[in-house]
Amino acid sequence: MTYTKIGEVVCGEQATVGTGFSATRFRHTGFTTNVSPFVLVDHYHMRARTFGPHPHAGFSSVTLAFEDCVGEVVSRDSVGHKASIRAGDLHWTLAGSGIVHSQEPEAEGVSFHGLQIFVNLPERLKLARPASWLLPADRIPTMQERGAIVRVVAGSYKGLQSPAELPQPLTVLDAGMAPDATLVVPLPKDWNAIVIAISGTTMIDASAECTLAAGEAVSLSSTQVDGDFQLRALDRARVVVLAAAAIQEPVMEHGPFIGNAQDQLALYEACFRRGEFGAIA
């Protein structure tokens, strides 16, 4: 293997919103190595309406629904997009210069399980025109390898290419692994990765070894040459790999906005207050 650095294992923070949403939360500031462009990852369960219309700007808000979801969550936004997110789907909101959206169940009995991922945008896209789209589960390529079933949600893996058209290079792999199953994941030069243990126990082999249990995550980076790392399931496990090219720019947060300078955050705030993000019809 060729690799550069593996961080320390981190345990996600427990977070709740109302009575219908709970999450294991991973913030970029909690990792011991750089995880740009990933700012926040929530491994969440949603059972009731929680997030009404709210603004975002400066990043992409990404929803990955796991295949054990029951029912659907409806996404609506101020660019006129409406989508029903169901088990296995990927939903991408490019907030760019500013958007208002909501993602909530609209029926009783919904049990939604997935990841909510905030992906920072480089400066050249901070004021991009907002947009959103849905990639249904049946369009996500799937492969079996060494006792693992891998969904190539975004990017490419072992010759499989996701049809997701993204604003920046990014890979999302959703892998269910039988005991002793192994996967080798490439990590290009100047890319960062986060491996999140959804269930079971998985060993990560890079410049050092570590073991991840459910509710834990680890960061990896390859800054000098192309690298890779190995995943090996110690029991029946599920992991998600997020990998992307690092953005070498400051990260500043203010509520639902992510910028690279204070004046940019102030611009988002002013535009939102003037109604320039629009409204959900």
C-alpha atoms as an extended CHARMM CRD file, in Angstrom:
* protein
*
       281  EXT
         1         1  MET       CA              0.0000000000        0.0000000000        0.0000000000  PROA      1               0.0000000000
         2         2  THR       CA              0.9290000000        3.6450000000       -0.4880000000  PROA      2               0.0000000000
         3         3  TYR       CA             -0.5670000000        6.2080000000        1.8400000000  PROA      3               0.0000000000
         4         4  THR       CA              0.4020000000        9.1650000000        3.9330000000  PROA      4               0.0000000000
         5         5  LYS       CA             -1.5660000000        9.6320000000        7.1110000000  PROA      5               0.0000000000
         6         6  ILE       CA             -4.3410000000        8.1670000000        9.2400000000  PROA      6               0.0000000000
         7         7  GLY       CA             -5.8660000000       10.1200000000       12.0910000000  PROA      7               0.0000000000
         8         8  GLU       CA             -7.0770000000        9.0460000000       15.5000000000  PROA      8               0.0000000000
         9         9  VAL       CA            -10.4280000000        7.3240000000       15.8930000000  PROA      9               0.0000000000
        10        10  VAL       CA            -13.1290000000        9.7830000000       16.9380000000  PROA      10              0.0000000000
        11        11  CYS       CA            -16.4360000000        9.0420000000       18.6030000000  PROA      11              0.0000000000
        12        12  GLY       CA            -19.4160000000       10.9450000000       17.2630000000  PROA      12              0.0000000000
        13        13  GLU       CA            -21.3300000000       13.4030000000       19.4320000000  PROA      13              0.0000000000
        14        14  GLN       CA            -24.9210000000       12.5520000000       20.2650000000  PROA      14              0.0000000000
        15        15  ALA       CA            -27.4060000000       15.1750000000       19.0690000000  PROA      15              0.0000000000
        16        16  THR       CA            -31.1890000000       15.4650000000       19.1090000000  PROA      16              0.0000000000
        17        17  VAL       CA            -33.6240000000       17.9320000000       17.5860000000  PROA      17              0.0000000000
        18        18  GLY       CA            -37.0800000000       17.7740000000       19.1000000000  PROA      18              0.0000000000
        19        19  THR       CA            -38.4700000000       14.2820000000       19.5740000000  PROA      19              0.0000000000
        20        20  GLY       CA            -38.2510000000       13.1280000000       15.9590000000  PROA      20              0.0000000000
        21        21  PHE       CA            -34.5590000000       13.4190000000       15.1150000000  PROA      21              0.0000000000
        22        22  SER       CA            -31.4500000000       11.8950000000       16.6660000000  PROA      22              0.0000000000
        23        23  ALA       CA            -27.9400000000       11.7000000000       15.2730000000  PROA      23              0.0000000000
        24        24  THR       CA            -24.3630000000       10.6800000000       15.8450000000  PROA      24              0.0000000000
        25        25  ARG       CA            -22.5500000000       13.8260000000       14.7080000000  PROA      25              0.0000000000
        26        26  PHE       CA            -19.0450000000       14.2460000000       13.3000000000  PROA      26              0.0000000000
        27        27  ARG       CA            -17.7160000000       17.8100000000       12.9260000000  PROA      27              0.0000000000
        28        28  HSD       CA            -14.6150000000       18.6390000000       10.9110000000  PROA      28              0.0000000000
        29        29  THR       CA            -13.0770000000       20.2270000000       13.9980000000  PROA      29              0.0000000000
        30        30  GLY       CA            -13.2690000000       16.9020000000       15.8560000000  PROA      30              0.0000000000
        31        31  PHE       CA            -10.8440000000       15.0430000000       13.5850000000  PROA      31              0.0000000000
        32        32  THR       CA             -7.0930000000       15.0090000000       14.1340000000  PROA      32              0.0000000000
        33        33  THR       CA             -6.2380000000       15.4300000000       10.4420000000  PROA      33              0.0000000000
        34        34  ASN       CA             -7.6580000000       17.6780000000        7.7400000000  PROA      34              0.0000000000
        35        35  VAL       CA            -10.9810000000       16.3810000000        6.3700000000  PROA      35              0.0000000000
        36        36  SER       CA            -11.6900000000       19.1820000000        3.8570000000  PROA      36              0.0000000000
        37        37  PRO       CA            -14.1010000000       19.5400000000        2.1140000000  PROA      37              0.0000000000
        38        38  PHE       CA            -16.2860000000       17.7050000000        4.6530000000  PROA      38              0.0000000000
        39        39  VAL       CA            -17.6080000000       20.0390000000        7.3230000000  PROA      39              0.0000000000
        40        40  LEU       CA            -20.2970000000       17.9850000000        9.0810000000  PROA      40              0.0000000000
        41        41  VAL       CA            -21.6470000000       14.4430000000        8.8870000000  PROA      41              0.0000000000
        42        42  ASP       CA            -24.7590000000       13.3300000000       10.7810000000  PROA      42              0.0000000000
        43        43  HSD       CA            -25.5730000000        9.6250000000       10.9820000000  PROA      43              0.0000000000
        44        44  TYR       CA            -29.2230000000       10.1730000000       11.7630000000  PROA      44              0.0000000000
        45        45  HSD       CA            -32.6610000000        8.6930000000       12.3610000000  PROA      45              0.0000000000
        46        46  MET       CA            -35.7670000000       10.7930000000       11.6270000000  PROA      46              0.0000000000
        47        47  ARG       CA            -39.2520000000        9.7710000000       12.6870000000  PROA      47              0.0000000000
        48        48  ALA       CA            -41.2550000000       13.0190000000       12.5100000000  PROA      48              0.0000000000
        49        49  ARG       CA            -41.2660000000       16.4900000000       10.9860000000  PROA      49              0.0000000000
        50        50  THR       CA            -38.2080000000       18.2940000000       12.2820000000  PROA      50              0.0000000000
        51        51  PHE       CA            -36.6260000000       20.6600000000        9.7490000000  PROA      51              0.0000000000
        52        52  GLY       CA            -39.0510000000       23.1300000000        8.2250000000  PROA      52              0.0000000000
        53        53  PRO       CA            -37.9150000000       25.7220000000        5.6560000000  PROA      53              0.0000000000
        54        54  HSD       CA            -34.4100000000       26.9840000000        6.4230000000  PROA      54              0.0000000000
        55        55  PRO       CA            -31.5660000000       28.6080000000        4.4370000000  PROA      55              0.0000000000
        56        56  HSD       CA            -28.1660000000       27.3300000000        3.3320000000  PROA      56              0.0000000000
        57        57  ALA       CA            -25.3130000000       28.9720000000        1.4080000000  PROA      57              0.0000000000
        58        58  GLY       CA            -21.6980000000       28.2390000000        0.5120000000  PROA      58              0.0000000000
        59        59  PHE       CA            -21.7950000000       24.4410000000        0.5130000000  PROA      59              0.0000000000
        60        60  SER       CA            -23.6850000000       21.3430000000       -0.6340000000  PROA      60              0.0000000000
        61        61  SER       CA            -26.1720000000       19.6230000000        1.6600000000  PROA      61              0.0000000000
        62        62  VAL       CA            -26.2260000000       15.9130000000        0.8120000000  PROA      62              0.0000000000
        63        63  THR       CA            -28.6430000000       13.2310000000        1.9920000000  PROA      63              0.0000000000
        64        64  LEU       CA            -27.7500000000        9.5400000000        1.6610000000  PROA      64              0.0000000000
        65        65  ALA       CA            -30.7070000000        7.3360000000        2.5590000000  PROA      65              0.0000000000
        66        66  PHE       CA            -29.9090000000        3.8130000000        3.7110000000  PROA      66              0.0000000000
        67        67  GLU       CA            -31.8270000000        0.8630000000        2.3710000000  PROA      67              0.0000000000
        68        68  ASP       CA            -33.6370000000        0.1320000000        5.6540000000  PROA      68              0.0000000000
        69        69  CYS       CA            -35.6510000000        3.3890000000        5.4560000000  PROA      69              0.0000000000
        70        70  VAL       CA            -39.4080000000        3.0490000000        5.8280000000  PROA      70              0.0000000000
        71        71  GLY       CA            -41.5520000000        5.5940000000        4.0010000000  PROA      71              0.0000000000
        72        72  GLU       CA            -40.2400000000        8.7560000000        2.3900000000  PROA      72              0.0000000000
        73        73  VAL       CA            -38.9610000000       12.2340000000        3.1540000000  PROA      73              0.0000000000
        74        74  VAL       CA            -40.1080000000       15.0590000000        0.8820000000  PROA      74              0.0000000000
        75        75  SER       CA            -37.5690000000       17.6790000000       -0.1300000000  PROA      75              0.0000000000
        76        76  ARG       CA            -38.8070000000       21.0930000000       -1.3160000000  PROA      76              0.0000000000
        77        77  ASP       CA            -36.7350000000       24.1720000000       -2.1080000000  PROA      77              0.0000000000
        78        78  SER       CA            -36.8140000000       27.7450000000       -3.3780000000  PROA      78              0.0000000000
        79        79  VAL       CA            -35.5550000000       26.8100000000       -6.8620000000  PROA      79              0.0000000000
        80        80  GLY       CA            -38.8040000000       24.8970000000       -7.4450000000  PROA      80              0.0000000000
        81        81  HSD       CA            -37.4750000000       21.3740000000       -6.9460000000  PROA      81              0.0000000000
        82        82  LYS       CA            -39.5950000000       18.7830000000       -5.1600000000  PROA      82              0.0000000000
        83        83  ALA       CA            -38.4230000000       15.2170000000       -4.6090000000  PROA      83              0.0000000000
        84        84  SER       CA            -39.5080000000       12.2010000000       -2.5900000000  PROA      84              0.0000000000
        85        85  ILE       CA            -36.4110000000       10.6370000000       -1.0140000000  PROA      85              0.0000000000
        86        86  ARG       CA            -36.7870000000        6.9050000000       -0.4280000000  PROA      86              0.0000000000
        87        87  ALA       CA            -34.6630000000        3.9870000000        0.7300000000  PROA      87              0.0000000000
        88        88  GLY       CA            -31.2470000000        3.9160000000       -0.9420000000  PROA      88              0.0000000000
        89        89  ASP       CA            -31.5530000000        7.2920000000       -2.6960000000  PROA      89              0.0000000000
        90        90  LEU       CA            -29.0340000000       10.1370000000       -2.8680000000  PROA      90              0.0000000000
        91        91  HSD       CA            -30.2960000000       13.7240000000       -2.7480000000  PROA      91              0.0000000000
        92        92  TRP       CA            -27.9550000000       16.6340000000       -3.4480000000  PROA      92              0.0000000000
        93        93  THR       CA            -28.6220000000       20.3110000000       -2.7250000000  PROA      93              0.0000000000
        94        94  LEU       CA            -26.0420000000       22.7180000000       -4.1340000000  PROA      94              0.0000000000
        95        95  ALA       CA            -26.7400000000       25.7310000000       -1.9360000000  PROA      95              0.0000000000
        96        96  GLY       CA            -24.1450000000       27.9640000000       -3.6470000000  PROA      96              0.0000000000
        97        97  SER       CA            -25.2100000000       31.6110000000       -3.4240000000  PROA      97              0.0000000000
        98        98  GLY       CA            -28.2190000000       30.7110000000       -1.2820000000  PROA      98              0.0000000000
        99        99  ILE       CA            -31.2740000000       28.4610000000       -1.1180000000  PROA      99              0.0000000000
       100       100  VAL       CA            -34.1930000000       27.7910000000        1.2130000000  PROA      100             0.0000000000
       101       101  HSD       CA            -35.2340000000       24.1530000000        1.5720000000  PROA      101             0.0000000000
       102       102  SER       CA            -37.0270000000       21.6730000000        3.7920000000  PROA      102             0.0000000000
       103       103  GLN       CA            -36.7180000000       17.8820000000        4.1140000000  PROA      103             0.0000000000
       104       104  GLU       CA            -39.4120000000       16.2470000000        6.2070000000  PROA      104             0.0000000000
       105       105  PRO       CA            -41.6380000000       13.1840000000        6.3510000000  PROA      105             0.0000000000
       106       106  GLU       CA            -45.2180000000       14.0540000000        5.4580000000  PROA      106             0.0000000000
       107       107  ALA       CA            -46.9330000000       10.8570000000        6.6120000000  PROA      107             0.0000000000
       108       108  GLU       CA            -47.1910000000        8.8190000000        9.7800000000  PROA      108             0.0000000000
       109       109  GLY       CA            -44.9880000000        5.7790000000       10.3350000000  PROA      109             0.0000000000
       110       110  VAL       CA            -41.8680000000        7.0920000000        8.5810000000  PROA      110             0.0000000000
       111       111  SER       CA            -38.5520000000        5.7760000000        9.8940000000  PROA      111             0.0000000000
       112       112  PHE       CA            -35.7210000000        7.3940000000        7.9920000000  PROA      112             0.0000000000
       113       113  HSD       CA            -32.1000000000        6.3500000000        8.4400000000  PROA      113             0.0000000000
       114       114  GLY       CA            -29.1230000000        7.8410000000        6.6430000000  PROA      114             0.0000000000
       115       115  LEU       CA            -26.3300000000       10.3650000000        6.4850000000  PROA      115             0.0000000000
       116       116  GLN       CA            -26.5970000000       14.1310000000        6.1700000000  PROA      116             0.0000000000
       117       117  ILE       CA            -23.3200000000       15.4800000000        4.7910000000  PROA      117             0.0000000000
       118       118  PHE       CA            -22.2200000000       19.1080000000        4.4920000000  PROA      118             0.0000000000
       119       119  VAL       CA            -19.6180000000       19.4230000000        1.7080000000  PROA      119             0.0000000000
       120       120  ASN       CA            -17.7810000000       22.7350000000        1.4860000000  PROA      120             0.0000000000
       121       121  LEU       CA            -17.5550000000       24.4930000000       -1.8810000000  PROA      121             0.0000000000
       122       122  PRO       CA            -14.3700000000       26.1120000000       -3.2040000000  PROA      122             0.0000000000
       123       123  GLU       CA            -14.3370000000       29.8820000000       -3.5690000000  PROA      123             0.0000000000
       124       124  ARG       CA            -15.0780000000       29.6560000000       -7.3010000000  PROA      124             0.0000000000
       125       125  LEU       CA            -18.4360000000       28.0010000000       -6.4780000000  PROA      125             0.0000000000
       126       126  LYS       CA            -19.4230000000       29.9680000000       -3.3680000000  PROA      126             0.0000000000
       127       127  LEU       CA            -21.7820000000       32.1150000000       -5.4300000000  PROA      127             0.0000000000
       128       128  ALA       CA            -22.8680000000       29.3780000000       -7.8540000000  PROA      128             0.0000000000
       129       129  ARG       CA            -26.5100000000       29.2940000000       -8.8550000000  PROA      129             0.0000000000
       130       130  PRO       CA            -28.3090000000       26.9890000000       -6.4010000000  PROA      130             0.0000000000
       131       131  ALA       CA            -29.7180000000       23.6960000000       -7.6460000000  PROA      131             0.0000000000
       132       132  SER       CA            -30.8390000000       20.2940000000       -6.3620000000  PROA      132             0.0000000000
       133       133  TRP       CA            -31.3690000000       16.8300000000       -7.7700000000  PROA      133             0.0000000000
       134       134  LEU       CA            -32.2230000000       13.2500000000       -6.8210000000  PROA      134             0.0000000000
       135       135  LEU       CA            -30.3570000000       10.0590000000       -7.7500000000  PROA      135             0.0000000000
       136       136  PRO       CA            -32.7410000000        7.1130000000       -7.2000000000  PROA      136             0.0000000000
       137       137  ALA       CA            -31.4050000000        3.9240000000       -5.6380000000  PROA      137             0.0000000000
       138       138  ASP       CA            -32.0210000000        1.8880000000       -8.7950000000  PROA      138             0.0000000000
       139       139  ARG       CA            -29.5330000000        4.0730000000      -10.6980000000  PROA      139             0.0000000000
       140       140  ILE       CA            -26.7120000000        3.6230000000       -8.1840000000  PROA      140             0.0000000000
       141       141  PRO       CA            -24.1870000000        1.0180000000       -9.4240000000  PROA      141             0.0000000000
       142       142  THR       CA            -23.5690000000       -1.9460000000       -7.0980000000  PROA      142             0.0000000000
       143       143  MET       CA            -20.8270000000       -4.5620000000       -7.0770000000  PROA      143             0.0000000000
       144       144  GLN       CA            -19.9020000000       -7.6190000000       -5.0400000000  PROA      144             0.0000000000
       145       145  GLU       CA            -16.2840000000       -8.1220000000       -4.0400000000  PROA      145             0.0000000000
       146       146  ARG       CA            -14.6260000000      -10.4030000000       -1.4840000000  PROA      146             0.0000000000
       147       147  GLY       CA            -17.6970000000      -10.8060000000        0.6820000000  PROA      147             0.0000000000
       148       148  ALA       CA            -18.7360000000       -7.1690000000        0.4050000000  PROA      148             0.0000000000
       149       149  ILE       CA            -21.5730000000       -5.4390000000       -1.4250000000  PROA      149             0.0000000000
       150       150  VAL       CA            -20.5140000000       -1.9350000000       -2.4340000000  PROA      150             0.0000000000
       151       151  ARG       CA            -22.8410000000        0.7990000000       -3.6790000000  PROA      151             0.0000000000
       152       152  VAL       CA            -20.9080000000        3.3790000000       -5.6850000000  PROA      152             0.0000000000
       153       153  VAL       CA            -23.1190000000        6.2980000000       -4.6780000000  PROA      153             0.0000000000
       154       154  ALA       CA            -20.8430000000        8.9980000000       -6.1080000000  PROA      154             0.0000000000
       155       155  GLY       CA            -17.5960000000        8.9840000000       -8.0190000000  PROA      155             0.0000000000
       156       156  SER       CA            -16.0590000000        5.7160000000       -9.1800000000  PROA      156             0.0000000000
       157       157  TYR       CA            -14.7300000000        2.4610000000       -7.7680000000  PROA      157             0.0000000000
       158       158  LYS       CA            -13.1760000000       -0.5580000000       -9.4960000000  PROA      158             0.0000000000
       159       159  GLY       CA            -14.4530000000        0.5260000000      -12.9140000000  PROA      159             0.0000000000
       160       160  LEU       CA            -17.9860000000        1.3850000000      -11.7620000000  PROA      160             0.0000000000
       161       161  GLN       CA            -19.0030000000        5.0150000000      -12.2440000000  PROA      161             0.0000000000
       162       162  SER       CA            -21.9180000000        6.6590000000      -10.4610000000  PROA      162             0.0000000000
       163       163  PRO       CA            -24.1350000000        8.7670000000      -12.7440000000  PROA      163             0.0000000000
       164       164  ALA       CA            -24.2600000000       11.5040000000      -10.0750000000  PROA      164             0.0000000000
       165       165  GLU       CA            -23.0960000000       14.7870000000      -11.6180000000  PROA      165             0.0000000000
       166       166  LEU       CA            -21.3720000000       16.7140000000       -8.8510000000  PROA      166             0.0000000000
       167       167  PRO       CA            -19.9360000000       20.2360000000       -8.5770000000  PROA      167             0.0000000000
       168       168  GLN       CA            -16.5350000000       18.8750000000       -7.4660000000  PROA      168             0.0000000000
       169       169  PRO       CA            -14.6370000000       15.5380000000       -7.5030000000  PROA      169             0.0000000000
       170       170  LEU       CA            -16.0100000000       13.3120000000       -4.7400000000  PROA      170             0.0000000000
       171       171  THR       CA            -16.4710000000        9.6120000000       -3.9490000000  PROA      171             0.0000000000
       172       172  VAL       CA            -19.1340000000        8.0540000000       -1.7170000000  PROA      172             0.0000000000
       173       173  LEU       CA            -19.0480000000        4.2820000000       -1.1270000000  PROA      173             0.0000000000
       174       174  ASP       CA            -21.6940000000        2.4980000000        0.9450000000  PROA      174             0.0000000000
       175       175  ALA       CA            -20.3900000000       -0.9840000000        1.8030000000  PROA      175             0.0000000000
       176       176  GLY       CA            -22.0200000000       -3.9110000000        3.5890000000  PROA      176             0.0000000000
       177       177  MET       CA            -19.3610000000       -6.4370000000        4.5890000000  PROA      177             0.0000000000
       178       178  ALA       CA            -19.4730000000      -10.0410000000        5.7690000000  PROA      178             0.0000000000
       179       179  PRO       CA            -16.9580000000      -11.1510000000        8.4320000000  PROA      179             0.0000000000
       180       180  ASP       CA            -13.3920000000      -11.1040000000        7.0330000000  PROA      180             0.0000000000
       181       181  ALA       CA            -14.4810000000       -9.2760000000        3.8610000000  PROA      181             0.0000000000
       182       182  THR       CA            -11.8460000000       -6.8350000000        2.6150000000  PROA      182             0.0000000000
       183       183  LEU       CA            -11.8710000000       -3.7800000000        0.3640000000  PROA      183             0.0000000000
       184       184  VAL       CA             -8.9780000000       -1.6700000000       -0.8840000000  PROA      184             0.0000000000
       185       185  VAL       CA             -9.9970000000        1.9440000000       -1.4620000000  PROA      185             0.0000000000
       186       186  PRO       CA             -7.8050000000        4.2640000000       -3.5540000000  PROA      186             0.0000000000
       187       187  LEU       CA             -7.0620000000        7.7630000000       -2.2580000000  PROA      187             0.0000000000
       188       188  PRO       CA             -5.6660000000       10.1310000000       -4.9080000000  PROA      188             0.0000000000
       189       189  LYS       CA             -2.9960000000       12.6930000000       -4.1720000000  PROA      189             0.0000000000
       190       190  ASP       CA             -4.2880000000       15.7140000000       -2.2280000000  PROA      190             0.0000000000
       191       191  TRP       CA             -7.5190000000       13.9360000000       -1.2840000000  PROA      191             0.0000000000
       192       192  ASN       CA             -8.9720000000       13.4250000000        2.1820000000  PROA      192             0.0000000000
       193       193  ALA       CA            -11.2790000000       10.6470000000        3.3330000000  PROA      193             0.0000000000
       194       194  ILE       CA            -13.5650000000        9.8610000000        6.2510000000  PROA      194             0.0000000000
       195       195  VAL       CA            -14.5590000000        6.2710000000        7.0730000000  PROA      195             0.0000000000
       196       196  ILE       CA            -17.7080000000        6.0380000000        9.2190000000  PROA      196             0.0000000000
       197       197  ALA       CA            -18.7310000000        2.8160000000       10.9510000000  PROA      197             0.0000000000
       198       198  ILE       CA            -22.5080000000        2.4620000000       10.6140000000  PROA      198             0.0000000000
       199       199  SER       CA            -22.6910000000       -0.9720000000       12.2240000000  PROA      199             0.0000000000
       200       200  GLY       CA            -20.3550000000       -3.7930000000       13.2280000000  PROA      200             0.0000000000
       201       201  THR       CA            -16.5900000000       -3.5520000000       13.6260000000  PROA      201             0.0000000000
       202       202  THR       CA            -14.0750000000       -2.7910000000       10.8750000000  PROA      202             0.0000000000
       203       203  MET       CA            -10.2880000000       -2.6280000000       10.8270000000  PROA      203             0.0000000000
       204       204  ILE       CA             -8.6380000000        0.1310000000        8.7920000000  PROA      204             0.0000000000
       205       205  ASP       CA             -5.1130000000       -0.5360000000        7.5380000000  PROA      205             0.0000000000
       206       206  ALA       CA             -3.1040000000        2.4580000000        6.3010000000  PROA      206             0.0000000000
       207       207  SER       CA              0.0900000000        3.9850000000        7.7270000000  PROA      207             0.0000000000
       208       208  ALA       CA             -1.1460000000        2.4490000000       10.9780000000  PROA      208             0.0000000000
       209       209  GLU       CA             -4.0110000000        0.1710000000       11.9180000000  PROA      209             0.0000000000
       210       210  CYS       CA             -7.1370000000        1.0990000000       13.8180000000  PROA      210             0.0000000000
       211       211  THR       CA            -10.4550000000       -0.5350000000       14.6130000000  PROA      211             0.0000000000
       212       212  LEU       CA            -13.7900000000        1.2280000000       14.1690000000  PROA      212             0.0000000000
       213       213  ALA       CA            -16.9570000000        0.2960000000       16.0290000000  PROA      213             0.0000000000
       214       214  ALA       CA            -20.4170000000        1.6470000000       15.2590000000  PROA      214             0.0000000000
       215       215  GLY       CA            -20.5990000000        5.3430000000       16.0930000000  PROA      215             0.0000000000
       216       216  GLU       CA            -16.9270000000        5.9520000000       15.3570000000  PROA      216             0.0000000000
       217       217  ALA       CA            -15.0400000000        7.4200000000       12.4040000000  PROA      217             0.0000000000
       218       218  VAL       CA            -11.4830000000        7.9990000000       11.2470000000  PROA      218             0.0000000000
       219       219  SER       CA             -9.8660000000       10.4090000000        8.7930000000  PROA      219             0.0000000000
       220       220  LEU       CA             -7.2200000000        9.6550000000        6.1780000000  PROA      220             0.0000000000
       221       221  SER       CA             -5.2350000000       11.8450000000        3.8090000000  PROA      221             0.0000000000
       222       222  SER       CA             -2.8510000000       11.4450000000        0.9000000000  PROA      222             0.0000000000
       223       223  THR       CA             -0.8770000000       14.6160000000        0.3100000000  PROA      223             0.0000000000
       224       224  GLN       CA              2.2600000000       13.6320000000       -1.6000000000  PROA      224             0.0000000000
       225       225  VAL       CA              1.4130000000       10.6670000000       -3.8390000000  PROA      225             0.0000000000
       226       226  ASP       CA             -1.6270000000        8.5960000000       -4.7700000000  PROA      226             0.0000000000
       227       227  GLY       CA             -2.4680000000        6.2170000000       -1.9390000000  PROA      227             0.0000000000
       228       228  ASP       CA             -4.9580000000        3.6150000000       -0.7720000000  PROA      228             0.0000000000
       229       229  PHE       CA             -6.1940000000        1.9660000000        2.4110000000  PROA      229             0.0000000000
       230       230  GLN       CA             -7.7540000000       -1.3700000000        3.2920000000  PROA      230             0.0000000000
       231       231  LEU       CA            -11.0010000000       -2.1030000000        5.1080000000  PROA      231             0.0000000000
       232       232  ARG       CA            -11.4860000000       -5.5090000000        6.7620000000  PROA      232             0.0000000000
       233       233  ALA       CA            -14.6900000000       -6.4630000000        8.5640000000  PROA      233             0.0000000000
       234       234  LEU       CA            -14.1500000000       -8.1820000000       11.9100000000  PROA      234             0.0000000000
       235       235  ASP       CA            -17.8210000000       -9.1380000000       12.0300000000  PROA      235             0.0000000000
       236       236  ARG       CA            -20.8250000000       -8.2740000000        9.9010000000  PROA      236             0.0000000000
       237       237  ALA       CA            -20.3530000000       -4.5730000000        9.3110000000  PROA      237             0.0000000000
       238       238  ARG       CA            -21.4190000000       -1.5710000000        7.2910000000  PROA      238             0.0000000000
       239       239  VAL       CA            -19.2010000000        1.4060000000        6.5440000000  PROA      239             0.0000000000
       240       240  VAL       CA            -19.4680000000        4.5420000000        4.4380000000  PROA      240             0.0000000000
       241       241  VAL       CA            -16.3910000000        6.0570000000        2.8110000000  PROA      241             0.0000000000
       242       242  LEU       CA            -16.4120000000        9.7540000000        1.9100000000  PROA      242             0.0000000000
       243       243  ALA       CA            -13.4380000000       10.9710000000       -0.1200000000  PROA      243             0.0000000000
       244       244  ALA       CA            -12.7650000000       14.1950000000       -2.0020000000  PROA      244             0.0000000000
       245       245  ALA       CA            -10.1060000000       16.6130000000       -3.1700000000  PROA      245             0.0000000000
       246       246  ALA       CA             -9.0600000000       18.9250000000       -0.3440000000  PROA      246             0.0000000000
       247       247  ILE       CA             -9.9350000000       22.6190000000       -0.5710000000  PROA      247             0.0000000000
       248       248  GLN       CA             -6.9580000000       24.6390000000        0.6380000000  PROA      248             0.0000000000
       249       249  GLU       CA             -9.0320000000       27.5920000000        1.8510000000  PROA      249             0.0000000000
       250       250  PRO       CA            -10.2480000000       28.8240000000        5.2660000000  PROA      250             0.0000000000
       251       251  VAL       CA            -13.5230000000       27.4140000000        6.6100000000  PROA      251             0.0000000000
       252       252  MET       CA            -15.7760000000       29.8440000000        8.4570000000  PROA      252             0.0000000000
       253       253  GLU       CA            -19.2490000000       28.9580000000        9.7040000000  PROA      253             0.0000000000
       254       254  HSD       CA            -22.1310000000       31.1460000000       10.7710000000  PROA      254             0.0000000000
       255       255  GLY       CA            -25.3370000000       29.2410000000       11.4080000000  PROA      255             0.0000000000
       256       256  PRO       CA            -26.4550000000       27.7040000000        8.0930000000  PROA      256             0.0000000000
       257       257  PHE       CA            -23.7460000000       29.4680000000        6.0480000000  PROA      257             0.0000000000
       258       258  ILE       CA            -20.1850000000       28.3650000000        5.2290000000  PROA      258             0.0000000000
       259       259  GLY       CA            -17.7070000000       30.8440000000        3.7910000000  PROA      259             0.0000000000
       260       260  ASN       CA            -13.9810000000       31.4280000000        3.5740000000  PROA      260             0.0000000000
       261       261  ALA       CA            -14.0550000000       34.9970000000        4.9450000000  PROA      261             0.0000000000
       262       262  GLN       CA            -16.2040000000       37.0310000000        7.3260000000  PROA      262             0.0000000000
       263       263  ASP       CA            -17.3660000000       39.3870000000        4.5690000000  PROA      263             0.0000000000
       264       264  GLN       CA            -18.6690000000       36.4100000000        2.6230000000  PROA      264             0.0000000000
       265       265  LEU       CA            -20.7190000000       35.2400000000        5.6100000000  PROA      265             0.0000000000
       266       266  ALA       CA            -22.0410000000       38.7870000000        6.0060000000  PROA      266             0.0000000000
       267       267  LEU       CA            -23.0360000000       38.8030000000        2.3350000000  PROA      267             0.0000000000
       268       268  TYR       CA            -25.0040000000       35.5620000000        2.7330000000  PROA      268             0.0000000000
       269       269  GLU       CA            -26.7680000000       36.9400000000        5.8050000000  PROA      269             0.0000000000
       270       270  ALA       CA            -27.6910000000       40.1920000000        4.0370000000  PROA      270             0.0000000000
       271       271  CYS       CA            -28.9380000000       38.4280000000        0.9020000000  PROA      271             0.0000000000
       272       272  PHE       CA            -31.0840000000       36.0730000000        2.9640000000  PROA      272             0.0000000000
       273       273  ARG       CA            -32.6150000000       38.9340000000        4.9630000000  PROA      273             0.0000000000
       274       274  ARG       CA            -33.4440000000       40.7640000000        1.7170000000  PROA      274             0.0000000000
       275       275  GLY       CA            -35.3100000000       37.6840000000        0.4860000000  PROA      275             0.0000000000
       276       276  GLU       CA            -32.8470000000       36.9370000000       -2.3180000000  PROA      276             0.0000000000
       277       277  PHE       CA            -32.7140000000       33.2130000000       -1.4550000000  PROA      277             0.0000000000
       278       278  GLY       CA            -36.3520000000       32.9610000000       -2.5070000000  PROA      278             0.0000000000
       279       279  ALA       CA            -39.0470000000       30.9300000000       -0.7980000000  PROA      279             0.0000000000
       280       280  ILE       CA            -40.6040000000       27.4910000000       -1.0650000000  PROA      280             0.0000000000
       281       281  ALA       CA            -43.7100000000       27.6540000000       -3.1980000000  PROA      281             0.0000000000
